[in-house]
Amino acid sequence: MKQRIILPSVLAGLFLMGCQPDTGMSSEQATSSPATSESTTAPVTFDWFKYSTPTDRPEIPAGEFANPVLPGFYPDPSITKKGEYYYLTTSSFSYTPGLPVLRSKNLTDWTLLGYALTRPEQMDFDGARISRGIFAPTIRYHDGVFYIITTSVDNGGNFIITATDPAGEWSDPIWLPEVGGIDPDIFFDDDGRVYITHNEAPPGESLYDGHRAIWMWEYDPASKKVLPDSRKLLVNGGVDLSKEPIWIEAPHIYKINDWYYLSCAEGGTGPQHSQVVFRTRSLDKPFVPYENNPILTQRDLTYPRPNPVDTAGHADFIQTDAGEWWAVFLGTRPYGNNLYNTGRDTFLLPVEWRNEWPHILPPKTPISPTTKRPAGTQKQAGTDFYDWSDSFDSNELSPRWQFLRNFERDWLSVKDGKLGMSPQDNPLNSKETVSYVGSHQSGKAFAVSTELTISADSSATAGLAAFQSADYNYFLGVRENNGQYQVFVEQVVDGEVSTVAKQPLDTPLGEPITLKVHGEGAVIEFAVMQNGNWQAVGQPQDATWLSTQKAGGFVGTTIGLHARK
């Protein structure tokens, strides 16, 4: 049975924070998702969009940086380096464009360059659930070429794409039909040989639920195929099979001081998540697990605790020019002990070497909100993931925006300082083409507003959405009612659509109308601007339906613009 809570307006007055009408330009206008600028006037136009984070911003002492470095639904990070720049990508599931590509000079401040999957010739997610699609990439730079190897779940399996410029364009996929499972890694040995490792089913019958294995293939870049009969078992089950470890995955191989290290996630991507490590002197010999595994976890901590981080793991290592080693990894920032709507973030911590083994955190050590900066670095300009706005003054769409499942954009335009939509038939709970553009919720608190206009001769519906999946979302919309706007709040829980509030407005159709959504942890509320004042639309609603724990899947919430017929 569907549950619903009606909360008192504990956020009263917070509507006055953060999301006043604003036509300020976003600092980023580089395009990564095509949008036509030649369309005629659309039935629905959005004049501006503003996103802000009124809380969740820690004070940062001099010489330190704040975690996460990529807040809000940037999971499974992988990192590489070329020259003075670091490059990073993460899982993107069935959002398009997919595989975000970010760049940094200091490991802590990242700029969103664009995406590696930008066109339908590369990938097809039609009809996919939003938590399927692209899982757990690895990015590497070798001999003038960038490589991303990853998995398209339900739509082709494991593949490689390449580019000489990480800002794009990236190649069409090189499919690897022999390589099963998920979470592939590509490793370039110093003897010229190349290896692919990945998670897949164990040899023989699974001994228990969550029993997986790490396998390795040799790969031939010339033929773009794995070598026949090169498949080899590296890890069966995890660190100690007798203890029935679950979900060994996300392998990465490194060669450091004549040791080959295999670093993997173990324990599943929830609260038992951890990072473990193995090593060997030769890839022809077995990998030996470290006796002090795991080298990173938060599962040995209890609630409540201040500034909690949970589910830490799925790490990738990088060495700086100063000789330091650092790890990027995923984690979550829960509220109410174990709920989070933001998905899994990217964190950064130093790697310490002891007796030629890597360590990230000692046991029972919480991840701090701030950490000492990498040696020789200072804060630099980068993408602001917490506060940004878009006035649509460019004829190209900002890379902050992503779409659901497909790459076709014929229903969208960016022209004359407005984002226009020709609404599609499908509502947010459809798995077909939906006219929706969203950006990641970056903190448990957020405030977002927009000004939109529905043309006087249109029967369209449009507004702001908080979207976790087709089965779990909220929509603050307006539609025609006797020549004027009617505002309403729609809730989708377990695929069931309910209108939880609606009211007529005195603004005529064809005139601009301003909407706002504000969230604070477990609470989400909605407002419309009338006569210069914010007017609440219905009661505050239960935002925990947007949490991973209730909605399921692997994604975080996106906040964005939606229209439909």
N, C-alpha and C positions, 0 to 999 in steps of 0.2 A: 504494500500500500504506500502511496506517495505521502511523504510528510511535508509539512510546510510550517514555518514559524512566522508569526507576525510580531515584530519587535517594536518597542517604543522608539520614538525618534531620537535615539541616543546621539545621532549625528547632527542634531539641530544646530544651526550656525556654521557647520562645516561646509555647507553649500556655498558659503561666502568665501571659502578658501580656494585658491588654486585655479579655478576654471571660470574666470570672468571672460566675457567675449574678448577675443584677441585675434588680430589679423597678422600677428608677427610671423615672419618667414622662418621656416625651419633652417637650421644651419647646414643641412644637407639637402642637395637637390640632384645629386648624381642619380641617374636612372639605372635600374637593374630589372625592372619589369615593364615591358613595353605597354604603352597606352597611347591610343591615337589622339592627335590634336586637331583632327580635321572634321570631327563630327558636327552636325548641326546642334542647335540648342536641345539639351536632353530634357526629358520629362522631370527629372530630379537633379538638382544641382546642390553641391556642398561648397560653401564659400570659404570656410576655414575649419580647422580642427586643432584642438589644443589638448595635450596630455600632461598631467603633472603628478608628482608624488609628494604629498604634503608631509609625510613622515618617512620612516625607514632609511633616513640618511644619517649615518653615524658621523660624529665629529672625528676628523682625521688628524692626528698629531703630526707635527713636522717630521719628515723623513719616513712616513708610513703611507700605506695605501689601504683602501677599504675592499673587503670581500663581500659579495662576489664581484669579480671584475667584469663579468657579463651577467647582469641580473635579468631574470625573467625568461625561462623557457629557452635556454641555450645549453642543452644537455650533451653528454658524450663527447667532450671536446677533444680535438687532436691538433697538434701544433708542429710547425716546422720553421726553418729559418733560411733566408737568403740574404746575404750581405748584412746591412744594418737593420733589416726588418724581420719581424716574426709574423707568421701567417697562421690563422686558426680557422677551423670549420667545426660544425656541430651537426647533430641530427636535425632533420627538418620534417620528417614524417610525410604527410600528404599535403603540406602547404607548398604553394608555388609563388614565385620561384623558389627553388630548393637548394640546400647546401650553402648556407651563408659563408662568405669569405671575408674575414676580418684581418686587419693589419695593425701592427704596433711596433714602436721603437723601444718600448720600455717594459713590455709584458703586462702592464697594468692599465693602460689607456688604449682602447681599441677603436678603430674606425671601421665601420661597415662599408666595405668596398662594393659589394654586390653579391652575386650568387653564381654558383657553378652550373646549376640546372636552370636554364632560362627559356627553353623552347620545347615544343611538343615532340620534335624529332628525337630528343634525348630520352623522354620519359612519358609514361601514360599512367595517371592515377585515377582515371575516370571511374566513379562509383566506389572508390576506396573509402574505408573508415579513416578518420583523420589521424588516428594513432598507428596506422600502417605506413606504407611508403618507405621513406629513407631512414634507415637505422645506422647509427654508430660508424661514421666515416673515419678513415685515417688519411691524413695529408702528409706528403713528403716532397722534398725538393731534391733532385738528383741530376747532375750533369746537364744543367740548363733547362730542365723540365720539371714542372709541378705535376704530381700525381695525387688523385683522390681515389681510394678504393673503398667501396661501401656496398650496402645491400638495399635493393628495392624489394621489400617484402610484398609478396603476392603479385608482383609485376616484373618478374624477370630474374630475381636473385642477385648474385654478386657480380660487380662490374668495376671497371677502372675507367676514369676519364683523365685527360691530360690538358695542360695549357703551358705556354711559355710565359704568359702574363697572367697572374692569378686573378686580376680584375676581369678577365675573360676576353674572348669567348673560350669556353672549354669544349673539348671534343665530344663527339657522340660516344656512347658507351662501348667499351670492349667487354663483352659478356664472358663470364667464366662459368660455363655450365657444369663443369666437373666439381667446382668448389661450392659445397653446400653450406647450410647454416647461416650464421650472421657474424657481424663484427670482424670483417677481414682487416688484416694489417699487411703492408708491403714493406719489406726490409731489403736494402741494398748492401750486400756484404762488400768488404774491401777487396775481395778477389774477383769481383765482377759478377758474381752469381746473385740471383734475386729470389726471394722467398715470400710466399703468402701464407700467413697463419690465420686461423679462424675458429670460431665455436661451431660445433656440430654434435650430433648424437654420439654417444660412446661406442666403442666396439662391442658387438654382441648385443644382448638385451640390457636395457636400463635396469639398474639395481634398485632405484628408488626415484621418487618424483624430484625433478631438478638435477638428476645425474646427467652431466654433459662432459664434453672433452674438448681439448685444443689439438687441432691438426695442423700440419704444415705441408705445403707443396713447393716445389721449385718452379719458377716462372721464367719463361723465355720472352724478353721484351721484343726480340726481332719477329718472332712468329705471333706474338701477343696471345700465347696460350701457356697453360701449365704443362709441364713435362709429364708424359704418361708414366704411370707406375712410380711417381715420386712422392705419393702421399705417405705421411709418416705421423704416428701418434706422438704428441709431446707431453700431454697431461691428461690423465684419466680421472675425472671427477673433481680434482682440486688438490689442495696441499696434502691432505691425508684422506684417502678413499675410505678408510675404516670408520671415519667420523661422518661419513655421508655428506660431504660438502655439496652445496647446491650452486648451480648456475655459474660455473667457471666460464668466463667470456672476456671480450674486449682485450685480446692479446696484443702486446707490442714487443718487438724484439729490438734490442740495442746491443752494439758491441762497444765495450768500454774497458780499456786496459787489458785486452786479450781475453776478457770474459764476455760471453754471450748472456745477456739478461733477458728473461721473459717475464714481463709484468702483466698481470691479469686482474680483472675484477672477480670477486667471489661473493656469494651470499645473496644474490638477487639485487635488483635495483631499488628495493625498499629499505626499511630500517636496519636490516642485517647486512647491508652492502659494505664491502671492504675492498682493499687493494692488497694483493699478495705478489710475491716475487720468487723467481727461480733463477738458477744460473748453470752454465756448463762451459767447459773450455772448448768444446767442439760441437757443431750441430749434428755430428754423427753419433754423439753420446747423449745419454739421458740428462734432462734438466733436473737439478736437485733443488727442492724447496728450502727457503730460508727458515731456520729454526725459530726465528722471532716474528714470523708472520702473525697477523697482518701488519703491513707498514702504514696503513691508514684505515681508520674506521671511526664512526661515532656511536656504534651499537652498544658500547660498554658504558654509556652515559645514561642518566635517568632524567625524567621530567618531574617537576618543572625546573628549568635552568634559564639564566638570562641569555638573550640573543642566541637561541638555539639554532644549530645547523645539524641536519640529519642526512641520512642516505649517502654519505660521502664515499666516493670510489670512482672507478672507470677513469684512471689517470693516464696521462701521457707526459713524458719527460722531455726537457730541452736544456741545453747548456748555453750560457751566455758568453759573450766575448770576455767578460771578467773572470770566467772559469767557474761560476756558480751553476748549480743545477736547480731547476725548478720543475714543479709538477702542476699541470692544469688538470682539473677533475670536476666531476659534477657533485652537487649537493643541493639541499633544499633548506628553506627558511620557514619552518612551520609556525602557525599560530594555533592556539588552543591545543597545545602539545604536539599534535601530529597532523594537522590539516594544512594544506597549502594549495593555493589557486594559481600560483605563478609557475608551476612546473619545476623543472630542475635547472639550476643556474650553473655557470662556470666559475670555479674558484681557483685561486693560485696560492701555492705555498712552497717554501724552499725545500730542497731535498738535501739531506745530510748523509754523507757516506761514512760508515763505520765498518772496519774490517772488510772493506770492498763490498758491502751490502748497502743499498739505499734505504733511508728512513725518511718518512714525511712527518708523522706525528707519533709521540709516545702513547702508550695505552692510556685510556681514560682522560685524554686531553681534549677539551673543547676547541673547536676552531674559533679563533678570535675575530671580532669584527674588523680589526685593523692589524697589519703586519708590517714589519720593517721592509722598506723598498729594496728591490734588487740593487746591487752595488753600482754606483756611478750613474743612477737614473734620477730623473726629476719628473714631476707631473707634467704631462703634455696634453695638448688639445686632442680630443677624440669624440666619438659619438656619445651624446648624453642620453643614456638609456632611461633616465628618470624623469626628465622634463623636456618636452619638445613640442613644436607646433608646425603646422603646414598651412600656408595660405594659398597653395596651388598656383603660384606665380610662374612656375616653370611649365613648359609644355611637355615635360617628362615627369614620370611618377617617382617620388622619393623611394629609395631602397628600404625605408622603414616599413613599407606596406607589403603585405603578402595576401595571397588569394587561397581559395579552397580548391584543391585537386587538379584543376586544369590550367592550361597556359593561354587559352583564348581570351582576348580582352575586347572583343568587338562591342561589348555593351558598356564600355567605360571610355571616357575622354577626359583630358586635362587641357583646358582651353580658356583663355581670357580670365585667368585667376580663379577658375572654378573647376571642381571635379564633378563631371557629369555622369549620370548613370541612366541607361535605358533598362529599366528593371526587367529581370528575368522572372519567369513564373514561379520559381521554386523558393519556398521559405527556408529558414535556417535549419530546420530539422530534415531537410532533404539531403541525400548523398549525390545528387546530380549537380549541374551548374547552378551556383548561387551567386547573385550579385552582391558580393561582400568583399571589403578590403579591411584588413585588421593589422594591428601592431601589438607586440607582446606586452602583457601586464608585467611590470617590473618590480612591484612591491605589493605587500598585503594591503596597503592604502593607495588609492589612486583617485584622481578627479579628472574627468574628460568631458569636453563640451564641443559642440559644433553648431554652425548656423546652416540651415538648409532651406530650400524652396522647392515645393511641388507645383508645377505649372497649373494654371487655373483650369485647363482642359484635360488634366490627367486624373486617372483613378488610381495612381500608384500609392504605395505605402513606403515610408522611408524613416530612418532614424539611426540611433546608436545601439550597438549590440555588445554584450559581453559573452563571448563564444568559447566554450570549452570543447564541445563536440556537437554533432547533430542532435544527440540525445539530451544534452545539458547546456542550456544557454538562457540568457535574458535578452529582451529586445524592448527598448523604449522607442516607440514609433508614433508617427502622425499619419493621418489619412483624411480624406474628404468626408465631411458631414454637413449637408445642407449648405454647401458653398463655403464652409469654414473648416478649420482644422479640428480634428478630434485627436487627443493624445491618449495613448494606452501603454500598458506594460504587459508584455507577454512572457510567460515562463515556460520553458520546456524541461521536463524532468522525466527521465527514463523514456524519452520519445513522446511523452504525452504533453500536448499543448494546452495551456490554460491562460486566459486573460485575467490577470489579478487586479487590474485597475484600468479605468478609462474615464474620460471626462471631456466635455466639449470645451472649445476655446473660442475667444472672440476675435481671433486673427483670421482674415479671409485667405482662402486658398490662393496661391500665386504670390503671396507676400512671404518674406523670410521669417523663419521661426527658429529659436535657439533652444537646444536641449542640453541636458547635463546628466551624467551618471557618476555617482560617487560610491566608492567601496572602502570599507574599513574592516579587514579580516573577514569575520563571519557575516557581515551585514553589507547589503547593497541597497542604495536608494536612488530615486529618479526625480528629475525636476524639469520644468519648462519655464522659460522667461515670458512673463506677462506684465505689460505696463511697467517695464523696467525693474521688475522684482522676480526673484525665483519663487516658483510655486511648486510645492511637492506634488508628485503624481502617485497617489496611493500611499500605502504604508511601506516602511523598509522591509526588504525581503531577505530570504535566507541565502547568503552567498556560499555557504558550504556545499551547495549542489555543484559549484564550479571547482571544487577541490578534487584532486586526483583520487583521494580515498573514497569519495562517493561516486564520482563520474567514471573512474577507472581510466585505463589507457596510460599513455606516456607523455601527453602534451600538457602545456600550461594554457591558461586563458589568454585569448587575444581580445582586444577592445577595438571596435572599428565601426565602419559605416556600411549600412545595409539598405537595399531597396528591393521591392518586389511588386508585381502587378496585383 
